[in-house]
Amino acid sequence: MTAPVLPVLPNLRSRREELQPVQRRIAEVILSDPVAAGRLTIDQLAAAAGCAQSSVVNFARDLGFSGYRDFRAELTEEAVRAAAWEGEHAFPTHIDPADPLATSVARIAAADARAVRDTVRLLDLDVLAACAEVLASSRRIILVGVGASGLAATDLQYKLTRLGFSAQALTSMHDALPAVTALQERDCLLAISDSGRTTDVLEAVEIAARTGARTVAITGSPVAPLARHSEFVLLTASREPSFRAGATSSRIAQLTIADCLLTAISATLPGGGAEALARTRAVLEDRRC
């Protein structure tokens, strides 16, 4: 079997909205109960999804497998492993405000932990290293994101600045678009969007590409426009349970990528950036309570 590019379950979650109708039905059957789906024969899965067996075979091949048997083996292994780690919260679907608080908290914790774990599993270390090299060699770095993604952009700006980089997080497109227009070839735009379809963020990437600046994306969809239009793509994995006060799992996944990226950037600096960190720490030391 040729190894799939991405693990099955995170891959399906990130691609679900981009799939064709037949493939989406197959994905929904699998994601609704991965453990049970791993036990289905090809004809049973086809019947559950209301499609032909050939559609299931093509679905498996599109994910990088040689056929349904290899796909089912990987799906079963992932689902059993997740169930062993998280028990009844391995595949939560909803957070009901009528549930006991302890149940809701456990489901939130499981979803957030899964977002971190699956994001790390999706992480392409070669791409991560390449992104670190691009950022470390950039004259100026602009980070854009709106909503929850803006929080991740702001966090990354703070950490880059402490390492001595010229970094600016812009969460208002009235500020971001003029700034992006001024980028040059030695600069970099890092765009963050979980859906990969945020209009303002996409416009910023398109403008940056026209200036000749390098473009890096942090996104939850490998097939959305943001991923297609960016030079480098770092994928996050999250699935927001319903009734969340915000995009918390996706934000935590983005922060995980940010921390991994900062570690990779630090490795490119003399002494791991210790001198820059020491300078900023000294400036702030007498302001600590």
C-alpha positions in Angstrom: 0.0 0.0 0.0 1.2 3.5 -0.8 1.1 5.4 2.5 -1.7 8.1 2.6 -0.6 11.7 2.8 -2.8 12.3 5.9 -4.4 10.1 8.6 -7.9 9.0 7.7 -10.1 10.7 10.3 -8.4 14.1 10.4 -8.2 14.1 6.6 -11.9 13.3 6.2 -12.9 16.0 8.7 -10.9 18.6 7.0 -12.1 17.7 3.5 -15.7 17.0 4.3 -17.2 20.2 3.0 -15.1 20.0 -0.2 -16.2 16.5 -1.2 -18.5 15.6 -4.0 -22.0 14.6 -2.9 -21.4 10.8 -3.1 -18.0 11.0 -1.4 -19.5 13.3 1.3 -22.2 10.7 2.1 -19.5 8.0 2.5 -17.5 10.3 4.7 -20.5 11.1 6.9 -21.2 7.4 7.4 -17.6 6.9 8.5 -17.3 10.0 10.7 -20.7 9.4 12.4 -19.3 6.2 14.0 -15.7 5.4 12.9 -15.5 2.2 15.0 -18.6 0.7 13.5 -17.6 1.9 10.0 -14.3 0.0 10.3 -16.3 -3.2 10.6 -18.4 -2.7 7.4 -17.7 -4.7 4.3 -17.6 -2.7 1.1 -21.1 -3.6 0.1 -22.4 -2.6 3.6 -20.7 0.8 3.4 -21.9 1.4 -0.1 -25.5 0.6 1.0 -25.2 2.8 4.1 -24.0 5.7 1.9 -26.5 5.0 -0.9 -23.9 4.5 -3.6 -22.2 1.9 -5.7 -19.3 -0.2 -4.5 -17.1 1.4 -7.2 -17.7 4.7 -5.5 -16.3 3.4 -2.2 -13.2 2.0 -4.0 -12.6 5.4 -5.7 -13.1 7.1 -2.4 -10.4 5.0 -0.8 -8.0 5.5 -3.7 -8.6 9.3 -3.6 -7.3 9.2 0.0 -4.1 7.5 -1.1 -5.0 3.8 -0.5 -4.7 1.0 -3.0 -8.3 -0.1 -2.3 -11.0 -0.5 0.3 -9.3 -3.3 2.2 -6.2 -1.1 3.0 -8.4 1.8 3.8 -10.6 -0.1 6.2 -7.5 -1.5 8.0 -6.2 2.0 8.6 -9.6 3.3 9.6 -10.1 0.5 12.1 -6.6 1.0 13.6 -7.2 4.8 14.0 -10.7 4.4 15.5 -9.7 1.7 18.0 -6.7 3.8 19.1 -8.9 6.9 19.6 -11.5 4.9 21.5 -8.7 3.4 23.7 -7.3 6.9 24.5 -10.6 8.8 25.0 -13.2 6.2 25.8 -16.8 7.4 25.5 -15.6 10.9 24.4 -13.6 9.6 21.4 -16.1 10.8 18.9 -18.5 13.3 20.5 -21.1 14.9 18.2 -22.8 17.6 20.4 -22.4 19.5 23.6 -25.9 19.9 25.0 -26.3 22.7 27.5 -28.8 20.5 29.3 -26.1 17.9 30.0 -24.3 17.8 33.4 -21.5 20.3 33.5 -19.0 17.5 34.1 -20.1 15.8 30.9 -19.7 19.0 28.9 -16.3 19.7 30.4 -15.1 16.2 29.6 -16.3 16.5 26.0 -14.6 19.9 25.5 -11.4 18.6 27.0 -11.5 15.5 24.7 -12.1 17.7 21.6 -9.3 20.1 22.4 -6.9 17.3 23.2 -7.8 15.6 19.9 -7.3 18.8 18.0 -3.7 19.0 19.3 -2.9 15.3 18.8 -4.3 15.2 15.3 -2.7 18.4 14.3 0.7 17.1 15.2 0.0 13.9 13.3 -0.9 16.0 10.2 2.3 18.1 10.5 4.7 17.7 7.6 8.1 18.3 9.2 9.7 19.2 5.9 7.1 21.9 5.2 7.5 23.1 8.8 11.3 23.5 8.4 10.8 25.3 5.1 8.3 27.7 6.6 10.8 28.4 9.5 13.5 29.2 7.0 11.3 31.5 5.1 10.2 33.4 8.2 13.7 33.5 9.7 15.0 35.1 6.5 12.2 37.6 6.0 12.8 41.3 6.4 9.2 41.9 7.5 6.4 39.5 8.5 2.7 40.3 8.4 0.3 37.9 10.0 -3.4 38.1 9.2 -6.4 36.4 10.6 -10.0 37.4 11.7 -12.0 36.2 14.6 -10.5 33.3 16.5 -7.7 33.1 13.9 -6.8 36.7 14.8 -6.0 35.5 18.3 -3.5 33.0 16.9 -2.0 35.6 14.7 -1.5 38.0 17.7 0.0 35.2 19.8 2.5 34.4 17.0 3.4 38.0 16.5 4.3 38.4 20.2 6.6 35.4 20.1 8.3 36.4 16.8 8.9 39.9 18.2 10.5 38.5 21.3 12.9 36.6 19.0 13.9 39.8 17.4 11.8 39.6 14.2 9.8 42.5 12.6 6.3 41.0 12.9 2.9 42.6 12.8 -0.4 40.9 13.4 -3.4 42.6 11.7 -6.9 41.4 12.4 -8.8 44.3 10.7 -8.6 44.2 6.9 -8.8 48.0 6.7 -5.3 47.8 8.3 -4.1 44.6 6.8 -4.7 45.2 3.1 -2.8 48.5 2.8 0.1 46.9 4.8 0.1 43.8 2.6 0.2 46.0 -0.5 3.6 47.4 0.7 5.2 44.0 1.1 8.3 43.2 -1.1 10.1 40.0 -2.2 12.1 39.8 1.0 8.9 39.9 3.1 6.4 37.2 4.2 2.7 37.0 4.7 1.4 34.4 7.1 -2.3 33.9 6.7 -4.5 32.0 9.2 -8.0 30.7 8.5 -9.5 27.4 9.8 -12.0 27.2 6.9 -9.5 28.4 4.3 -12.3 30.4 2.8 -12.3 33.7 4.7 -12.7 36.3 2.0 -10.5 39.0 3.5 -7.7 36.6 4.2 -7.8 35.2 0.7 -7.6 38.8 -0.7 -4.5 39.5 1.5 -2.8 36.4 0.1 -3.6 37.3 -3.5 -2.2 40.8 -3.0 1.0 39.4 -1.3 1.5 37.0 -4.2 1.4 39.9 -6.6 4.0 41.8 -4.6 6.4 38.9 -4.8 6.3 38.2 -1.0 6.4 34.7 0.3 3.1 33.3 1.5 2.5 30.8 4.3 -0.9 29.5 5.3 -2.2 27.9 8.5 -5.5 26.3 7.7 -7.8 23.3 8.5 -8.6 22.5 4.8 -6.0 21.2 2.4 -8.2 21.8 -0.6 -9.8 25.2 0.2 -8.7 28.3 -1.7 -6.2 29.5 1.0 -4.2 26.3 0.7 -4.3 26.4 -3.1 -3.1 30.0 -3.3 -0.4 29.9 -0.7 3.2 28.8 -1.3 3.5 26.8 2.0 0.7 25.2 3.9 0.6 24.0 7.5 -2.5 22.0 8.3 -4.5 22.0 11.5 -7.0 19.3 12.6 -10.0 20.2 14.7 -13.7 19.4 14.8 -15.8 21.9 16.7 -18.5 20.3 18.7 -21.8 22.2 18.4 -22.7 24.7 21.0 -19.3 26.1 21.5 -18.9 29.8 22.4 -16.3 30.2 19.7 -13.8 28.3 17.5 -11.9 26.9 20.5 -10.6 23.7 19.1 -9.5 25.3 15.9 -7.8 28.1 17.8 -5.9 25.6 20.0 -4.8 23.7 16.9 -3.6 26.9 15.4 -1.7 27.8 18.6 -0.1 24.3 18.4 1.2 25.0 14.9 2.4 28.4 16.1 4.4 26.8 18.9 5.9 24.2 16.6 6.8 26.9 14.1 8.5 29.0 16.7 10.5 26.0 17.8 11.6 25.4 14.3 12.5 29.1 13.8 14.5 29.2 17.0 16.5 26.2 15.8 17.7 28.4 12.8 19.0 31.1 15.2 22.4 31.2 16.9 21.9 29.7 20.4 18.3 29.0 19.6 17.4 32.7 19.9 18.5 32.8 23.6 20.2 36.2 23.2 17.1 37.9 21.8 14.9 36.3 24.5 17.3 37.4 27.2 17.2 41.0 26.0 13.4 41.2 25.9 13.2 39.4 29.3 15.6 42.0 30.8 13.5 44.9 29.6 10.4 43.4 31.1 11.9 42.1 34.3 11.4 45.2 36.5 7.8 45.4 35.5 6.9 42.0 36.9 4.9 42.1 40.1 
